[in-house]
Amino acid sequence: MRNGILFFLCLLFISPSSSQNVDPCVQAQQDARDAVWRPGWWAGGFLGNYLVPYSAIAAAYLYAPQPASVPYADYQDQAKYRNCFRRAVKRTQLQNQIIGLMGLMITYATLNYARNMIWEMPDQGEAPFTLPKERSFFYYLGGLTLTFELIKSLKPDNGETYTLEKSKLPKKEICKVYGKIKIVIGGEDYRVRKVDPGEWEDLQVKFVSEEMANNPGRWSFVDINEDFKIRFVEIGENFTFREVNVGEGCLTKGSKEKP
């Protein structure tokens, strides 16, 4: 019991210091997503594009905060990290302000519908509020097109790794997630969630010795020379798994053989 507690404390206080990704661009993209305050850009996309046409789009593209710290000693790695961080921040800001732009369009359409259908009837009198002249459909279409084109222009350069923001991994990729693992607090390669009996799992895992962790569904804990790093989360997982003693691998409910 005491050894287990010491092991857990080591994971909390020792692992984060060496949990940065080997690829500076991947680490920069992970840090950039954490650096962007999404609700602020949702509100900015709504109010900014309402007050001044396309102002939030311009702000999201032109403004890029500096990273809080650069976790690399090598000068070239630092330059690559800053460059990838700047593009990733702008890309994330553009993706979030577009939610506000769409919210503006839906809100305007809803209010106009309510005003026209309820208060402009003869027996209801005049509407209790007025709306500025509504912008045309082409205004919103232009905003969406402009945003997507700017996002495309901010893609990583050739040779740079680009991390996808999908919350789930394809089945064939899940089957490849096996080997020696390291549990970290940040800078993980995969976010996983352990499920309880009765829940749907993507992968059945069996913990084995380091030498035997060479098949899908077999994991072993190591402190160095890991094949990948994981972080246990409650939400936002890449995939879920169930711990088993036998039948490890990519078996799912109703399947009879591994893919």
DRENPA-3360 file (N, C-alpha, C; in nm, 2 decimals, always signed):
BEGIN
1 = MRNGILFF = +0.08/-0.12/+0.00/+0.00/+0.00/+0.00/+0.09/+0.13/+0.00 ~ +0.19/+0.13/+0.09/+0.28/+0.24/+0.09/+0.35/+0.26/-0.04 ~ +0.40/+0.15/-0.10/+0.47/+0.16/-0.23/+0.38/+0.22/-0.34 ~ +0.25/+0.18/-0.33/+0.15/+0.23/-0.43/+0.13/+0.38/-0.42 ~ +0.13/+0.43/-0.29/+0.11/+0.57/-0.27/+0.23/+0.65/-0.32 ~ +0.35/+0.60/-0.29/+0.47/+0.66/-0.34/+0.48/+0.67/-0.49 ~ +0.44/+0.56/-0.55/+0.44/+0.56/-0.70/+0.34/+0.66/-0.75 ~ +0.22/+0.68/-0.69/+0.13/+0.78/-0.74/+0.18/+0.92/-0.72;
9 = LCLLFISP = +0.25/+0.95/-0.61/+0.31/+1.08/-0.58/+0.42/+1.11/-0.68 ~ +0.49/+1.01/-0.72/+0.59/+1.03/-0.82/+0.53/+1.07/-0.96 ~ +0.42/+1.01/-0.99/+0.35/+1.05/-1.11/+0.31/+1.19/-1.11 ~ +0.26/+1.24/-1.00/+0.21/+1.37/-0.98/+0.32/+1.48/-0.99 ~ +0.43/+1.45/-0.92/+0.53/+1.56/-0.90/+0.66/+1.54/-0.99 ~ +0.68/+1.42/-1.04/+0.80/+1.40/-1.11/+0.78/+1.40/-1.26 ~ +0.67/+1.34/-1.31/+0.65/+1.32/-1.45/+0.63/+1.45/-1.53 ~ +0.56/+1.55/-1.48/+0.54/+1.67/-1.56/+0.66/+1.74/-1.60;
17 = SSSQNVDP = +0.77/+1.74/-1.53/+0.89/+1.81/-1.56/+0.95/+1.75/-1.69 ~ +0.92/+1.63/-1.73/+0.98/+1.57/-1.85/+0.87/+1.53/-1.95 ~ +0.75/+1.59/-1.94/+0.64/+1.54/-2.01/+0.62/+1.62/-2.15 ~ +0.71/+1.71/-2.18/+0.69/+1.78/-2.31/+0.71/+1.69/-2.42 ~ +0.64/+1.72/-2.53/+0.65/+1.64/-2.65/+0.79/+1.66/-2.72 ~ +0.84/+1.55/-2.78/+0.97/+1.56/-2.85/+0.96/+1.66/-2.97 ~ +0.85/+1.66/-3.04/+0.83/+1.75/-3.15/+0.78/+1.89/-3.10 ~ +0.86/+1.99/-3.12/+0.81/+2.13/-3.07/+0.68/+2.17/-3.13;
25 = CVQAQQDA = +0.65/+2.13/-3.26/+0.53/+2.18/-3.32/+0.41/+2.11/-3.26 ~ +0.42/+1.99/-3.23/+0.31/+1.92/-3.16/+0.28/+1.98/-3.02 ~ +0.39/+2.00/-2.95/+0.37/+2.06/-2.82/+0.32/+2.20/-2.83 ~ +0.36/+2.28/-2.93/+0.31/+2.42/-2.94/+0.16/+2.42/-2.97 ~ +0.11/+2.32/-3.06/-0.03/+2.31/-3.09/-0.11/+2.27/-2.97 ~ -0.06/+2.19/-2.88/-0.13/+2.15/-2.76/-0.14/+2.27/-2.66 ~ -0.03/+2.34/-2.65/-0.03/+2.46/-2.56/-0.12/+2.57/-2.62 ~ -0.12/+2.58/-2.75/-0.20/+2.69/-2.81/-0.35/+2.67/-2.78;
33 = RDAVWRPG = -0.40/+2.55/-2.79/-0.54/+2.52/-2.76/-0.57/+2.55/-2.61 ~ -0.48/+2.53/-2.52/-0.50/+2.57/-2.38/-0.49/+2.72/-2.36 ~ -0.42/+2.79/-2.45/-0.40/+2.93/-2.43/-0.52/+3.02/-2.48 ~ -0.60/+2.96/-2.56/-0.71/+3.04/-2.62/-0.83/+3.03/-2.53 ~ -0.89/+3.14/-2.49/-1.01/+3.14/-2.41/-1.13/+3.14/-2.50 ~ -1.19/+3.02/-2.52/-1.29/+3.00/-2.62/-1.42/+3.09/-2.60 ~ -1.47/+3.10/-2.47/-1.59/+3.18/-2.46/-1.57/+3.33/-2.50 ~ -1.45/+3.38/-2.48/-1.42/+3.52/-2.52/-1.43/+3.53/-2.67;
41 = WWAGGFLG = -1.38/+3.44/-2.74/-1.39/+3.44/-2.89/-1.53/+3.41/-2.94 ~ -1.60/+3.33/-2.87/-1.74/+3.32/-2.91/-1.82/+3.45/-2.90 ~ -1.80/+3.52/-2.78/-1.86/+3.65/-2.76/-1.81/+3.75/-2.86 ~ -1.68/+3.75/-2.89/-1.62/+3.84/-2.98/-1.67/+3.82/-3.12 ~ -1.69/+3.69/-3.16/-1.74/+3.66/-3.29/-1.89/+3.71/-3.31 ~ -1.96/+3.71/-3.20/-2.10/+3.76/-3.20/-2.10/+3.91/-3.20 ~ -2.04/+3.98/-3.10/-2.05/+4.12/-3.09/-1.97/+4.20/-3.19 ~ -1.84/+4.15/-3.21/-1.75/+4.21/-3.30/-1.80/+4.22/-3.44;
49 = NYLVPYSA = -1.85/+4.10/-3.49/-1.90/+4.10/-3.63/-2.04/+4.18/-3.64 ~ -2.11/+4.19/-3.53/-2.23/+4.27/-3.53/-2.20/+4.42/-3.54 ~ -2.10/+4.47/-3.46/-2.08/+4.61/-3.45/-2.00/+4.66/-3.57 ~ -1.90/+4.59/-3.61/-1.81/+4.62/-3.72/-1.80/+4.50/-3.81 ~ -1.84/+4.50/-3.94/-1.84/+4.38/-4.02/-1.70/+4.32/-4.03 ~ -1.69/+4.19/-3.99/-1.57/+4.11/-4.00/-1.46/+4.15/-3.91 ~ -1.49/+4.23/-3.81/-1.39/+4.28/-3.72/-1.33/+4.17/-3.64 ~ -1.42/+4.07/-3.59/-1.37/+3.96/-3.51/-1.28/+3.87/-3.59;
57 = IAAAYLYA = -1.31/+3.85/-3.72/-1.23/+3.77/-3.81/-1.09/+3.83/-3.82 ~ -1.09/+3.96/-3.84/-0.96/+4.03/-3.85/-0.88/+4.02/-3.73 ~ -0.94/+4.04/-3.61/-0.87/+4.03/-3.48/-0.82/+3.89/-3.46 ~ -0.90/+3.79/-3.49/-0.85/+3.65/-3.47/-0.73/+3.62/-3.56 ~ -0.72/+3.68/-3.67/-0.61/+3.65/-3.77/-0.49/+3.73/-3.74 ~ -0.51/+3.85/-3.69/-0.39/+3.94/-3.67/-0.33/+3.93/-3.53 ~ -0.41/+3.90/-3.43/-0.37/+3.89/-3.29/-0.32/+3.75/-3.26 ~ -0.20/+3.75/-3.19/-0.15/+3.62/-3.14/-0.07/+3.64/-3.02;
65 = PQPASVPY = -0.12/+3.60/-2.90/-0.05/+3.61/-2.78/+0.08/+3.53/-2.78 ~ +0.18/+3.58/-2.70/+0.30/+3.50/-2.68/+0.29/+3.39/-2.59 ~ +0.36/+3.28/-2.61/+0.35/+3.16/-2.52/+0.40/+3.20/-2.38 ~ +0.34/+3.14/-2.28/+0.38/+3.18/-2.14/+0.53/+3.14/-2.12 ~ +0.57/+3.03/-2.18/+0.71/+2.98/-2.17/+0.74/+2.89/-2.29 ~ +0.87/+2.88/-2.32/+0.91/+2.80/-2.43/+0.99/+2.68/-2.37 ~ +0.93/+2.56/-2.37/+1.00/+2.45/-2.29/+1.11/+2.38/-2.37 ~ +1.19/+2.45/-2.44/+1.30/+2.39/-2.51/+1.43/+2.47/-2.50;
73 = ADYQDQAK = +1.54/+2.40/-2.49/+1.67/+2.47/-2.47/+1.74/+2.50/-2.60 ~ +1.72/+2.42/-2.70/+1.78/+2.44/-2.83/+1.72/+2.56/-2.90 ~ +1.80/+2.64/-2.97/+1.75/+2.76/-3.03/+1.66/+2.73/-3.15 ~ +1.69/+2.63/-3.23/+1.61/+2.59/-3.34/+1.47/+2.54/-3.30 ~ +1.47/+2.46/-3.19/+1.35/+2.41/-3.13/+1.26/+2.53/-3.08 ~ +1.33/+2.62/-3.02/+1.25/+2.74/-2.97/+1.19/+2.82/-3.08 ~ +1.26/+2.84/-3.19/+1.21/+2.91/-3.30/+1.09/+2.83/-3.37 ~ +1.10/+2.70/-3.38/+1.00/+2.62/-3.44/+0.88/+2.62/-3.35;
81 = YRNCFRRA = +0.90/+2.62/-3.22/+0.79/+2.62/-3.12/+0.71/+2.75/-3.13 ~ +0.78/+2.86/-3.13/+0.71/+2.99/-3.14/+0.63/+3.01/-3.27 ~ +0.69/+2.96/-3.38/+0.63/+2.97/-3.51/+0.50/+2.89/-3.51 ~ +0.51/+2.77/-3.47/+0.39/+2.68/-3.46/+0.29/+2.73/-3.37 ~ +0.33/+2.78/-3.25/+0.24/+2.83/-3.15/+0.16/+2.95/-3.21 ~ +0.22/+3.04/-3.28/+0.16/+3.16/-3.33/+0.05/+3.12/-3.43 ~ +0.08/+3.02/-3.52/-0.02/+2.98/-3.62/-0.13/+2.90/-3.56 ~ -0.10/+2.82/-3.46/-0.20/+2.74/-3.39/-0.30/+2.82/-3.31;
89 = VKRTQLQN = -0.25/+2.93/-3.25/-0.33/+3.02/-3.17/-0.43/+3.09/-3.26 ~ -0.38/+3.14/-3.37/-0.46/+3.21/-3.47/-0.57/+3.12/-3.53 ~ -0.53/+3.00/-3.56/-0.62/+2.90/-3.62/-0.73/+2.87/-3.52 ~ -0.70/+2.85/-3.39/-0.80/+2.82/-3.29/-0.89/+2.94/-3.26 ~ -0.84/+3.06/-3.27/-0.92/+3.18/-3.25/-1.02/+3.19/-3.36 ~ -0.97/+3.17/-3.48/-1.06/+3.18/-3.60/-1.17/+3.07/-3.59 ~ -1.14/+2.95/-3.55/-1.24/+2.84/-3.54/-1.34/+2.88/-3.43 ~ -1.30/+2.95/-3.33/-1.40/+2.98/-3.22/-1.48/+3.10/-3.25;
97 = QIIGLMGL = -1.43/+3.20/-3.31/-1.51/+3.32/-3.34/-1.61/+3.29/-3.44 ~ -1.59/+3.19/-3.53/-1.69/+3.16/-3.63/-1.82/+3.10/-3.56 ~ -1.81/+3.05/-3.44/-1.93/+3.01/-3.36/-2.01/+3.13/-3.33 ~ -1.94/+3.24/-3.29/-2.01/+3.36/-3.26/-2.08/+3.42/-3.38 ~ -2.01/+3.41/-3.50/-2.07/+3.46/-3.62/-2.20/+3.38/-3.66 ~ -2.20/+3.25/-3.64/-2.31/+3.17/-3.67/-2.42/+3.20/-3.57 ~ -2.38/+3.22/-3.44/-2.48/+3.26/-3.34/-2.55/+3.39/-3.37 ~ -2.47/+3.48/-3.42/-2.53/+3.61/-3.46/-2.64/+3.59/-3.57;
105 = MITYATLN = -2.61/+3.51/-3.67/-2.70/+3.49/-3.78/-2.83/+3.42/-3.73 ~ -2.81/+3.32/-3.64/-2.93/+3.25/-3.59/-3.01/+3.34/-3.50 ~ -2.95/+3.42/-3.41/-3.02/+3.51/-3.32/-3.10/+3.61/-3.40 ~ -3.03/+3.67/-3.50/-3.10/+3.77/-3.58/-3.22/+3.71/-3.65 ~ -3.21/+3.59/-3.71/-3.32/+3.53/-3.78/-3.43/+3.50/-3.68 ~ -3.40/+3.45/-3.56/-3.50/+3.42/-3.46/-3.58/+3.54/-3.42 ~ -3.51/+3.65/-3.38/-3.57/+3.78/-3.34/-3.66/+3.84/-3.45 ~ -3.61/+3.83/-3.57/-3.69/+3.89/-3.68/-3.82/+3.80/-3.70;
113 = YARNMIWE = -3.80/+3.67/-3.69/-3.92/+3.59/-3.70/-4.03/+3.62/-3.60 ~ -3.98/+3.63/-3.47/-4.07/+3.66/-3.36/-4.14/+3.80/-3.38 ~ -4.06/+3.89/-3.42/-4.11/+4.03/-3.44/-4.22/+4.03/-3.55 ~ -4.19/+3.96/-3.66/-4.28/+3.97/-3.78/-4.40/+3.88/-3.75 ~ -4.39/+3.77/-3.68/-4.50/+3.68/-3.66/-4.60/+3.72/-3.55 ~ -4.54/+3.79/-3.45/-4.62/+3.82/-3.33/-4.67/+3.97/-3.33 ~ -4.57/+4.06/-3.34/-4.61/+4.20/-3.31/-4.65/+4.28/-3.43 ~ -4.63/+4.23/-3.55/-4.67/+4.31/-3.66/-4.81/+4.27/-3.71;
121 = MPDQGEAP = -4.89/+4.20/-3.63/-5.02/+4.17/-3.66/-5.11/+4.29/-3.61 ~ -5.21/+4.32/-3.69/-5.29/+4.44/-3.66/-5.34/+4.45/-3.51 ~ -5.39/+4.33/-3.46/-5.45/+4.33/-3.33/-5.34/+4.34/-3.21 ~ -5.22/+4.32/-3.25/-5.11/+4.32/-3.15/-5.04/+4.46/-3.13 ~ -5.07/+4.55/-3.22/-5.01/+4.68/-3.22/-4.86/+4.67/-3.26 ~ -4.78/+4.78/-3.23/-4.65/+4.78/-3.27/-4.56/+4.69/-3.19 ~ -4.45/+4.65/-3.24/-4.35/+4.57/-3.17/-4.29/+4.65/-3.06 ~ -4.26/+4.58/-2.95/-4.19/+4.66/-2.84/-4.04/+4.68/-2.86;
129 = FTLPKERS = -3.99/+4.64/-2.97/-3.85/+4.66/-3.00/-3.83/+4.67/-3.15 ~ -3.72/+4.73/-3.19/-3.69/+4.74/-3.33/-3.55/+4.68/-3.35 ~ -3.53/+4.64/-3.47/-3.40/+4.58/-3.50/-3.33/+4.66/-3.62 ~ -3.20/+4.67/-3.61/-3.13/+4.73/-3.72/-3.15/+4.65/-3.85 ~ -3.13/+4.71/-3.96/-3.15/+4.64/-4.09/-3.06/+4.52/-4.09 ~ -3.12/+4.41/-4.12/-3.05/+4.28/-4.12/-2.96/+4.27/-4.24 ~ -2.84/+4.22/-4.21/-2.74/+4.20/-4.32/-2.78/+4.08/-4.41 ~ -2.74/+4.08/-4.53/-2.79/+3.98/-4.62/-2.72/+3.84/-4.59;
137 = FFYYLGGL = -2.78/+3.74/-4.65/-2.72/+3.61/-4.64/-2.57/+3.60/-4.69 ~ -2.54/+3.69/-4.79/-2.41/+3.69/-4.85/-2.31/+3.74/-4.75 ~ -2.35/+3.83/-4.66/-2.26/+3.87/-4.55/-2.21/+3.76/-4.47 ~ -2.30/+3.67/-4.43/-2.26/+3.56/-4.35/-2.18/+3.46/-4.43 ~ -2.22/+3.44/-4.55/-2.15/+3.34/-4.64/-2.01/+3.40/-4.67 ~ -1.99/+3.53/-4.69/-1.86/+3.58/-4.70/-1.77/+3.57/-4.58 ~ -1.84/+3.58/-4.46/-1.76/+3.57/-4.34/-1.71/+3.42/-4.32 ~ -1.80/+3.33/-4.35/-1.76/+3.19/-4.34/-1.65/+3.15/-4.44;
145 = TLTFELIK = -1.66/+3.20/-4.56/-1.56/+3.17/-4.66/-1.43/+3.23/-4.63 ~ -1.43/+3.36/-4.58/-1.31/+3.43/-4.54/-1.24/+3.35/-4.43 ~ -1.32/+3.31/-4.33/-1.26/+3.24/-4.21/-1.19/+3.11/-4.25 ~ -1.26/+3.03/-4.33/-1.21/+2.90/-4.38/-1.08/+2.92/-4.46 ~ -1.08/+3.03/-4.54/-0.96/+3.05/-4.62/-0.84/+3.09/-4.53 ~ -0.87/+3.17/-4.43/-0.76/+3.21/-4.34/-0.71/+3.09/-4.26 ~ -0.80/+3.01/-4.22/-0.76/+2.89/-4.15/-0.67/+2.80/-4.23 ~ -0.71/+2.79/-4.36/-0.62/+2.71/-4.45/-0.48/+2.77/-4.47;
153 = SLKPDNGE = -0.48/+2.90/-4.47/-0.35/+2.97/-4.48/-0.26/+2.95/-4.36 ~ -0.31/+2.90/-4.25/-0.24/+2.89/-4.13/-0.20/+2.74/-4.10 ~ -0.22/+2.66/-4.19/-0.18/+2.52/-4.18/-0.03/+2.51/-4.16 ~ +0.02/+2.41/-4.08/+0.17/+2.39/-4.06/+0.24/+2.38/-4.20 ~ +0.36/+2.42/-4.20/+0.45/+2.41/-4.32/+0.48/+2.26/-4.35 ~ +0.53/+2.24/-4.47/+0.57/+2.10/-4.50/+0.67/+2.05/-4.41 ~ +0.66/+1.93/-4.36/+0.75/+1.87/-4.27/+0.72/+1.89/-4.12 ~ +0.62/+1.97/-4.09/+0.58/+1.99/-3.96/+0.46/+1.90/-3.92;
161 = TYTLEKSK = +0.46/+1.85/-3.81/+0.35/+1.76/-3.76/+0.23/+1.84/-3.73 ~ +0.12/+1.79/-3.77/-0.01/+1.86/-3.74/-0.10/+1.76/-3.66 ~ -0.14/+1.81/-3.54/-0.22/+1.72/-3.45/-0.36/+1.75/-3.48 ~ -0.44/+1.64/-3.50/-0.58/+1.65/-3.52/-0.65/+1.67/-3.39 ~ -0.76/+1.75/-3.39/-0.84/+1.78/-3.26/-0.96/+1.69/-3.25 ~ -0.96/+1.58/-3.32/-1.07/+1.49/-3.30/-1.07/+1.42/-3.17 ~ -1.18/+1.40/-3.10/-1.18/+1.34/-2.97/-1.17/+1.19/-2.97 ~ -1.19/+1.13/-3.09/-1.19/+0.98/-3.10/-1.08/+0.94/-3.20;
169 = LPKKEICK = -1.02/+0.83/-3.18/-0.93/+0.77/-3.28/-1.00/+0.67/-3.36 ~ -0.95/+0.66/-3.49/-1.01/+0.55/-3.57/-0.98/+0.42/-3.51 ~ -1.06/+0.32/-3.54/-1.05/+0.19/-3.48/-0.91/+0.13/-3.51 ~ -0.86/+0.14/-3.63/-0.73/+0.08/-3.66/-0.62/+0.15/-3.59 ~ -0.63/+0.28/-3.55/-0.53/+0.34/-3.47/-0.54/+0.30/-3.33 ~ -0.66/+0.28/-3.27/-0.67/+0.23/-3.14/-0.60/+0.10/-3.12 ~ -0.61/+0.01/-3.22/-0.54/-0.12/-3.21/-0.39/-0.11/-3.21 ~ -0.34/+0.00/-3.25/-0.19/+0.02/-3.25/-0.14/+0.08/-3.12;
177 = VYGKIKIV = -0.23/+0.12/-3.03/-0.19/+0.18/-2.91/-0.16/+0.07/-2.81 ~ -0.04/+0.02/-2.81/+0.01/-0.08/-2.72/+0.16/-0.07/-2.70 ~ +0.21/-0.12/-2.59/+0.35/-0.11/-2.56/+0.38/-0.05/-2.43 ~ +0.50/+0.01/-2.41/+0.54/+0.07/-2.29/+0.48/+0.21/-2.28 ~ +0.42/+0.24/-2.17/+0.35/+0.37/-2.15/+0.40/+0.44/-2.03 ~ +0.38/+0.57/-2.03/+0.41/+0.66/-1.92/+0.29/+0.75/-1.89 ~ +0.25/+0.76/-1.77/+0.14/+0.84/-1.73/+0.19/+0.98/-1.70 ~ +0.13/+1.08/-1.76/+0.17/+1.22/-1.74/+0.05/+1.31/-1.71;
185 = IGGEDYRV = +0.08/+1.42/-1.66/-0.02/+1.52/-1.63/-0.05/+1.61/-1.75 ~ +0.05/+1.64/-1.83/+0.04/+1.72/-1.95/+0.13/+1.67/-2.06 ~ +0.11/+1.72/-2.18/+0.20/+1.67/-2.29/+0.17/+1.53/-2.33 ~ +0.05/+1.48/-2.31/+0.02/+1.34/-2.34/+0.01/+1.32/-2.49 ~ +0.03/+1.20/-2.53/+0.00/+1.16/-2.67/-0.15/+1.12/-2.68 ~ -0.21/+1.06/-2.58/-0.35/+1.02/-2.58/-0.41/+1.05/-2.45 ~ -0.54/+1.09/-2.46/-0.62/+1.11/-2.34/-0.71/+0.99/-2.33 ~ -0.71/+0.92/-2.23/-0.79/+0.80/-2.22/-0.88/+0.80/-2.10;
193 = RKVDPGEW = -0.99/+0.72/-2.10/-1.08/+0.71/-1.99/-1.11/+0.57/-1.96 ~ -1.09/+0.53/-1.84/-1.12/+0.39/-1.80/-1.26/+0.38/-1.77 ~ -1.33/+0.28/-1.83/-1.47/+0.26/-1.81/-1.51/+0.15/-1.71 ~ -1.63/+0.16/-1.66/-1.68/+0.06/-1.56/-1.76/-0.04/-1.63 ~ -1.78/-0.16/-1.57/-1.86/-0.26/-1.63/-2.00/-0.21/-1.68 ~ -2.03/-0.25/-1.80/-2.16/-0.20/-1.85/-2.14/-0.09/-1.95 ~ -2.03/-0.02/-1.94/-2.00/+0.09/-2.04/-1.93/+0.04/-2.16 ~ -1.94/+0.11/-2.27/-1.88/+0.07/-2.40/-1.73/+0.11/-2.40;
201 = EDLQVKFV = -1.65/+0.01/-2.43/-1.51/+0.04/-2.43/-1.46/+0.03/-2.58 ~ -1.35/+0.10/-2.61/-1.29/+0.09/-2.74/-1.18/-0.02/-2.74 ~ -1.12/-0.04/-2.63/-1.00/-0.13/-2.62/-1.00/-0.20/-2.49 ~ -0.97/-0.33/-2.49/-0.95/-0.41/-2.37/-0.81/-0.42/-2.34 ~ -0.76/-0.38/-2.22/-0.62/-0.37/-2.19/-0.58/-0.48/-2.08 ~ -0.47/-0.54/-2.11/-0.41/-0.63/-2.01/-0.27/-0.57/-1.97 ~ -0.24/-0.55/-1.84/-0.11/-0.50/-1.80/-0.02/-0.62/-1.79 ~ +0.10/-0.61/-1.85/+0.19/-0.72/-1.86/+0.33/-0.67/-1.83;
209 = SEEMANNP = +0.43/-0.76/-1.83/+0.57/-0.71/-1.81/+0.62/-0.64/-1.93 ~ +0.72/-0.56/-1.91/+0.77/-0.48/-2.02/+0.81/-0.56/-2.15 ~ +0.86/-0.68/-2.13/+0.90/-0.76/-2.24/+0.78/-0.81/-2.32 ~ +0.67/-0.82/-2.25/+0.55/-0.88/-2.32/+0.45/-0.78/-2.38 ~ +0.48/-0.65/-2.37/+0.39/-0.55/-2.42/+0.41/-0.52/-2.57 ~ +0.39/-0.63/-2.65/+0.42/-0.62/-2.79/+0.30/-0.66/-2.87 ~ +0.18/-0.66/-2.82/+0.06/-0.69/-2.89/-0.05/-0.59/-2.86 ~ -0.15/-0.57/-2.95/-0.26/-0.48/-2.92/-0.33/-0.52/-2.79;
217 = GRWSFVDI = -0.35/-0.42/-2.70/-0.42/-0.44/-2.58/-0.33/-0.47/-2.46 ~ -0.20/-0.48/-2.49/-0.10/-0.51/-2.38/-0.02/-0.38/-2.35 ~ -0.03/-0.34/-2.22/+0.05/-0.22/-2.18/+0.14/-0.26/-2.06 ~ +0.24/-0.18/-2.05/+0.33/-0.19/-1.93/+0.37/-0.05/-1.89 ~ +0.39/-0.03/-1.76/+0.43/+0.10/-1.71/+0.58/+0.11/-1.71 ~ +0.63/+0.22/-1.76/+0.78/+0.25/-1.75/+0.79/+0.40/-1.72 ~ +0.91/+0.43/-1.67/+0.95/+0.57/-1.64/+1.03/+0.64/-1.76 ~ +1.10/+0.55/-1.83/+1.18/+0.60/-1.95/+1.15/+0.51/-2.07;
225 = NEDFKIRF = +1.20/+0.56/-2.18/+1.19/+0.48/-2.31/+1.05/+0.43/-2.34 ~ +0.95/+0.51/-2.31/+0.81/+0.48/-2.33/+0.78/+0.48/-2.48 ~ +0.68/+0.41/-2.52/+0.63/+0.41/-2.66/+0.54/+0.53/-2.68 ~ +0.46/+0.56/-2.58/+0.37/+0.68/-2.58/+0.33/+0.72/-2.44 ~ +0.27/+0.83/-2.43/+0.23/+0.88/-2.30/+0.08/+0.90/-2.30 ~ +0.02/+0.87/-2.18/-0.13/+0.89/-2.17/-0.16/+0.97/-2.05 ~ -0.28/+1.03/-2.05/-0.33/+1.10/-1.93/-0.48/+1.05/-1.91 ~ -0.51/+1.02/-1.79/-0.65/+0.98/-1.75/-0.73/+1.10/-1.74;
233 = VEIGENFT = -0.85/+1.10/-1.80/-0.94/+1.22/-1.80/-1.08/+1.17/-1.77 ~ -1.17/+1.26/-1.73/-1.31/+1.23/-1.71/-1.39/+1.26/-1.84 ~ -1.35/+1.36/-1.92/-1.41/+1.40/-2.04/-1.30/+1.43/-2.14 ~ -1.34/+1.44/-2.27/-1.24/+1.47/-2.38/-1.14/+1.37/-2.41 ~ -1.18/+1.24/-2.39/-1.09/+1.13/-2.41/-1.07/+1.11/-2.56 ~ -0.95/+1.05/-2.59/-0.93/+1.00/-2.73/-1.00/+0.86/-2.75 ~ -1.00/+0.78/-2.65/-1.07/+0.65/-2.65/-1.08/+0.60/-2.51 ~ -1.17/+0.50/-2.49/-1.19/+0.44/-2.36/-1.14/+0.30/-2.36;
241 = FREVNVGE = -1.11/+0.25/-2.24/-1.06/+0.11/-2.23/-1.11/+0.05/-2.10 ~ -1.11/-0.08/-2.10/-1.14/-0.16/-1.99/-1.03/-0.26/-1.96 ~ -1.00/-0.27/-1.83/-0.89/-0.35/-1.79/-0.94/-0.50/-1.77 ~ -0.87/-0.59/-1.84/-0.91/-0.73/-1.83/-0.79/-0.82/-1.80 ~ -0.82/-0.94/-1.77/-0.71/-1.04/-1.74/-0.69/-1.13/-1.87 ~ -0.80/-1.15/-1.95/-0.79/-1.23/-2.07/-0.87/-1.15/-2.18 ~ -0.84/-1.19/-2.30/-0.92/-1.14/-2.41/-0.89/-0.99/-2.44 ~ -0.76/-0.95/-2.42/-0.72/-0.82/-2.45/-0.72/-0.79/-2.60;
249 = GCLTKGSK = -0.72/-0.66/-2.63/-0.72/-0.62/-2.77/-0.84/-0.53/-2.81 ~ -0.87/-0.53/-2.94/-0.97/-0.44/-2.99/-1.11/-0.50/-3.00 ~ -1.14/-0.60/-2.91/-1.27/-0.66/-2.91/-1.37/-0.56/-2.86 ~ -1.49/-0.56/-2.93/-1.60/-0.48/-2.88/-1.72/-0.57/-2.87 ~ -1.83/-0.52/-2.81/-1.95/-0.59/-2.79/-2.00/-0.65/-2.92 ~ -2.02/-0.78/-2.92/-2.08/-0.84/-3.04/-1.98/-0.89/-3.14 ~ -1.85/-0.86/-3.12/-1.75/-0.90/-3.22/-1.69/-1.03/-3.17 ~ -1.65/-1.12/-3.26/-1.59/-1.25/-3.23/-1.45/-1.26/-3.25;
257 = EKP = -1.39/-1.17/-3.32/-1.25/-1.18/-3.35/-1.19/-1.04/-3.36 ~ -1.06/-1.03/-3.34/-0.99/-0.90/-3.34/-0.98/-0.85/-3.48 ~ -0.99/-0.72/-3.50/-0.98/-0.66/-3.64/-0.84/-0.67/-3.69;
% end
